[in-house]
């Protein structure tokens, strides 16, 4: 049991940082994805 607690405390910080960065990247990709999906409709109009 003590080994599990040590492993969790050692790996906890990198896991939190990884999840935070993945969340930020996902939000930015969603923001970029919307205009990219609109490109075909805009090119047909113009």
BELJOLIN-V179393 format. One record per residue. N is the residue number from 1. PSI is psi in whole degrees, -180 to 180 (none if undefined). Layout:
# BELJOLIN-V179393
N,PSI / N,PSI
This chain:
# BELJOLIN-V179393
1,-37 / 2,-34 / 3,-39 / 4,-43 / 5,-40 / 6,-43 / 7,-41 / 8,-43 / 9,-32 / 10,-38 / 11,-9 / 12,-47 / 13,-49 / 14,-33 / 15,-45 / 16,-44 / 17,-43 / 18,-45 / 19,-39 / 20,-46 / 21,-39 / 22,-38 / 23,-43 / 24,-43 / 25,-40 / 26,-42 / 27,-41 / 28,-36 / 29,-38 / 30,-40 / 31,-38 / 32,-30 / 33,-36 / 34,-51 / 35,-33 / 36,-39 / 37,-25 / 38,-12 / 39,-45 / 40,-38 / 41,-34 / 42,-35 / 43,-28 / 44,-32 / 45,-36 / 46,none
